[in-house]
Amino acid sequence: MKTKKFDYLIVGAGPAGMFACYELLKRKVDGKTIALFDMGSRLEDRKKSEVMTGFGGAGTYSDGKLHYTPKLSHERTFHLIDPDDYQKILDEVEKIFADFGVDSEYFPKNAEEVEEMVAEAERNDVELVVRKAQHVGTDKLKEVVAKFQKYLLDRGVTLFDKTEIVDLIVKKEEAVGVVDKKGNKYLGNRVLLVPGRVNAAWLQKIGKKYGIKYQYDMVEIGVRVEFPRSVMKRYAEALYEVVLKVRTKTFDDVMRTFCSCPNGLVAVETYPEYICVNGHSLSDHLSLNSNFAFVCEVHLTEPVENSIDYAESIAKLATTIGGGKPILQRLKDLQRGRRSTWSRLKKSMVRPSLKDVTPGDISMALPHRIVVNILEGLEKLDTVMPGINSGSTLLYAPEVKLRSSKVALTPAMETTLKNVYAAGDAAGVSGSITGAAATGIMAARGMSKRKT
């Protein structure tokens, strides 16, 4: 076991950790050293199966959508910062990405057409959310992340890859370092915890152990929907990222689309104890299908408030039923109350882009309420996106987002445990690449201003 000392310890090398390092370097804190930890590999060593961990985080193998309008998940920071000030940070994030090679076209394109699409959605009791965005593509985003990694290393950031941080070192009610799985200790004056979605539950456990205050928030549970690219073409050409929100008839719950992947592919997210599905698009957009997540907002109250445990229990059950693989079901089979088989899937006009799946019945894994919401939600979406409620539409489960434990933070992003800061998805203050990056910058500014 070894002991090493740095000034700043940053746990998690996803967008929040990357941009926190960038901001600290930019502020030129004289003589200060930075250690960046990640349980995964450096970018050049990441395998295709390492989707959730490694330098660049889960965003590296995502669709590469960058959002610059402070709506939806960005709003999770507004109790800490004024929206106008947050927009300025988003503008900085946009410029930094451009400096590292992002030159993709911007959306939305045709303002008049988008305005009519918003009005059409309103007439059908559907909300269409419009945001400024770029689509980089999974292939090109990796090139951007590679340049970012080189930039940090060239300027003295010490990257500890394949290093799983398991605990804090706390003395006299303040953190003085972290310890890894092998027992090695790293001492530092500031600790930033940005472990990403994959370790949201770990951050929650650390919070309980050291009295870091947090509150449970919603989780999102549902399916990944795959369909012919023509169904979403109109929206994709105008907006690329399609966010439609509806309220269901039976339970009056919110269902929404997000992470839309025009001409994209369905992919697997691997967590320690379960699997989930996601989607991504390459820059060439050659797939015959498109897909998006379609999820239900779940808010828990007394006596059960731990929404992360609830969502993970569903993901684990779905993984068990799928034999360690995602469950795939044709919409017509779900509507008829029967499981899908390979022979029934062959009757679908849509050919699955993810084939390492188990045909089955998602109603055996997802709660009844969520299944009803999926069926009613797709029916309502069909009023503005004709064809989405076709029997050939494919549903992959589970799609689960675990941004549900919102850590109590000061505007400087410091937790209730002295010298410990938090940002990104795991802290419950972001839900996108650019959101995590923005909160990483906020945390770096908070850490650098505080006197030792």
Secondary structure by P-SEA (a helix, b strand, c coil): cbbbbbcbbbccccaaaaaaaaaaaaaccccbbbbbbbccccccccccccccccccccccccccccccccccccccccccccaaaaaaaaaaaaaaaaaaccccccccccaaaaaaaaaaaaaacbbbbbbbbbbbcaaaaaaaaaaaaaaaaaacccccccccccccccccccccccccccbbbbbccbbbbccccccaaaaaaaaaaccbbbbbbbbbbbbbbbcccccaaaaaacccbbbbbbbbcccccccccccccccbbbbbbbccccccccccccccccccbbbbbbbbbbbbcccccaaaaaaaaaaaaaaaaaccbbbbbbaaaaaacccccaaaaaaccccccccccccccccccccaaaaaaaaaaaaaacccccccccccccccccccccccccccccccccccccccccccccccccccaaaaaaaaaaaaaaaaaccc
